[in-house]
Every structure is written in C-alpha cells, then in structure tokens.
Amino acid sequence: MSRENIPERIVHAKGIGAFGVFEATNDISDICKAKVFKVGTKTRVLTRFSIGADGSGPADTIREARGFAIKMYTDEGIWDLVTISSPVFYIRNPILFPALAAAQKRNTQTNMKDPNIFWNFISNNPETVHQVVMVNSDRGVPESFRFINGYGSHTFKMINSKNEYVWVKFHLRCDQNLKNLDAKTAKMLIGEQPGFTAADLSNAIAMKNFPSWTLYIQVRCNDIL
C-alpha cells in the first residue's frame, strides 16, 4: 500500500495537465537552429498549470502566481520550458528558494496558514516587493488557467544557424486575453468551488473550445553584452 503513494511536490503540488500541439510559424534560424522551430513543424506538448503555494490543498482562486510548465516532445529530445504567470519573481538569489518555499507553507505546529511566516520572509528580503505588488494587484487571481500569460523562469543560451549563440527568454501570451477575478468573487469560490479554474479548463477542452498561446522570444545578442 505504501508504494501507491506518490510524494507531494515541494512547490506547485496542485495542478492540472493537458496535451496540445506547438506549431512553428516564423523563421527564427538567426536565433535558434533547433528543429522544433523550423517553420511548419508541429510538436506534441504537455502543459501543466499549477498553484504555487500551500501544497496540494489550496483552492484554485487563492491569490498567488500560477505555474505554467511545458514539456515538448521534439525530434531531438524532450525540452522543458518553465514559466509562471508573473513577469517577475520573489527572489533573485537562488539560494533563498528553499526559504521562500518554507515561508509559503503552513505552520508546522498548528497546520494552519500563518501570515507571520510569509511576511517575515518578505520583510527580510526587499527584492520581493515587485512580486508582492504584482500578486496583490488585479492580476493576482486569474479567472482561469486559460486566461494567464507565461513568463519564462530561465534564460537560455541558443545556437543559431551560423553556430553563433544568443541569449533568450520565452514569453507565452494568452490568445484569449487576460481575465482576472475580483477579490469578492475569488473568496466566494474558495468556499463554494475550490476546484473552479481546473474545472473551467477541463470543461473548455471537453467542449473543444481549446485555449491557445503565442510564443514570443526576448533576445539579447552576445555582441551587445
């Protein structure tokens, strides 16, 4: 029986996945020579949307950045692209990530949410302010996973057709336009429909109302670094 249990993810434990297709529509051989970006190429993808904080138990409409991870099954191997719904992040120094993850979890003594733990981390790390403002703005609670953008968490070093390298970040822009919930509606759904956004995505796919995103690339050439 113990082998039936899958250990919970440290972060972004609650999520929902869907398969889809990535189609390359523009020539970017001057940026990257990978076959996945050859015009006309269609690549099977698996996308996972997730809630960042509070383990596997939070409602879908809590105020928090959403995870947006893509696995592309390319002819040259599997490529993972990690993005979140916010264009900024809490921290710049990766060594702080375990502390950030711990600050978003429940109090180990009471098993309840403890804002003191989170705000203690924020107050001791001023670099978090921009993300705190973003999360507490109108963008903090998306109406559905269908209505979020994805901003790349990592910078990639890409090799172009001339075997030159450039630095890029990926951005996924929602073709459905961004939609968010007001605080009152979000709180109501926490109690009445805690799985609201996951159900919305599942129902839309079932009705063949497929969501889509356009992939954009932010480029920094090596000769201007």
N, C-alpha and C positions, 0 to 999 in steps of 0.2 A: 504493500500500500504506500510506503514512504516514497517509492520511486515514481508514483503517479503525480507527485507534487513538483511543480516547476518553480524554482526560486524566483521571488519577485525582483524585478529590476530595481536598481538603486534609485534611479530617477526615471521619469516618464513611464511609470509602470502601467498606467491605464491608457489604453489606446485602441484604435480600430484600423484595420488594413484593407486595402483594395488593390486589385490588379488593374493595369491600364497599358497604354502604349505611348512611347515618346517618338515623335517624328521630327527629324531634322529638316528644316525648311529654308535655311540660309547657309551660304558658304562661309565657313569660318576657318578655312585651311590656313589662313595667315595667323591664326591664334592657336589652333589645335588640329593635329593630323589624325586623331583617333577616328576609327571607322564609324563610331556611333554618331559623329557629327557630319558625316557625308550626306549631302542633300538627297532626300528621298528615303534614307534609311529609317526603318521602323524597328523600335526596340521594345521588348516586353519589360514592364516595370512593376514593381510592388511598392506601394506607398503606405506608410504608417503615420497616422495622425495621433497625437497623444497630449495628455495633460502633464505639465512638468512636475508639479509638486504633490505631496501628500499621498504617495504610494498608489495602490490600486483602488482606493476607496472614495476619492472625491467625486462630487457631482461634476457634470460636464460644463457647467456655467459658472465655475469659480473664476475669480479674477487672477489670471496667470497667463504667461506666454504658452503658446501651443507648439508642440513639436511637429515637424513635417519632414520625415525621413524617406528617402527614395533609394531603392535598390534596382539598378539597371542590369539586365541580363544581356550584356553585349557579346558580340562575336569574339572579342578579345579578353573576355573575363567579366566578372561581376564588379560593378562600380557602385559604391555607396556615396550618396550625397546627403549630408545632414544639414537641415535648415530649421529655423524657428520662425514664429510669426512676428517677431520684433526685429527691427533693423539694428538694434544694439543689444548688449548683454550686460549682466550684472558685473562681471569681473573681466579684467584684462590678464591678470596673473593666473595661470592655470593651477598653481599650487593651492589657490584658495577654493578650488571647486569642491573638494570634499567637505569643507566647512560650510559652503553655500548649500550643498545638498542636505547636510545635517540641520541647518537653520530652517529649512522648509518642512522638516518632518515634525511629528507630534512629540509632545513632552513624554519622555520615557517613563516618568513616574505616574502621570495621570492619564496617559494615552489620549490627551486632548490637544487641540491646536493651541499653541502658546505664542501669541504675537511678540512677547518679550524676547524670545529666542531669535526670531527673524529680524526684528528691528535693532537688536543688539549687533547683529552682523552688519546690517546696513549702516548704522552709525559709526562703526569702526572701519568701514571701507567706503569712503566718499565717492569712489569711482562708480558705485552702484546707482547714483542719483538719477542718471539719464534713464536707465531701465525702469527704475521705480516710478518715474514720471510717466513713462510710456504705459506701463501696466495699469496705472491708476487713471489713465485718460479714457476716452471713449473707445479706444482700441483694446482695452483690457479684457473684454468679454465678447469674443466673436459670436455671431448668431449661429454659425455652423462651421464645421471644418471646411465646408465648400466655399466659405467666404473669407479666407485668410490668404495672405501672401506668405512666401517662404524666403527667408534671407539666409544665405549661406553662412555656416558657422566657421568655415575654414577657408584659408587662401590656398589656391592650388598653383603649382608650377607646371605649365602646359608647354608641350613641344609642338611647334608648327611644322608646316611642310618643308621649310628651309632648315629644319633642325635647330631653330632658334627658340629660346624659351621666353615665355611671358608669364606674368603673374595675373591670376584672375580670381574673382569671386562670383558666385552664381546667385541669381535672384529669380524667384518664381512669382510671377504676377498673376493674380486671380482674374480669369476672364469673366467671372460673374460679378465683379466689383466687390469691394469690401462692404460687409454689413456687420453691425455690432448690436448688442443688446444694451438697453439702459439698465441701470442698477436695480430698479424695482422689479423688472421682468426677470432679470438674472436670478435674483434672490427667490422669486416665486418658483422658478423652475428647479432650483436646488431642492426644494421640498416636494414638488409635485411630479417632476420628470427629470430625475438626476441623470438619466442617460440621453438627454434631449439631442445633443449635437451628433452623437453616434447614430441615433435612430434616424435623424434627418438625412445623413449621408447614405445610410443603408436604403432608406425608402426612395431617395432620389435615383440611386443606381438601379433599384428594382423596377422603377418606372421608366428606365432608360433615359433619364434626364441627367446625363453624365456631366460632371463638372470638369473643367479643364483649366490649365495654367500655361502661360507662355514663359519659356526660359530665356532670361537675359543674362549677359555676361558683362561684368565690370572689369576692365583691362588696365593693367599697368605694365608698360613695356620696360624691359631691362635697361635700355639706353637712357631712360629718364630717371632712374633711381639714384 
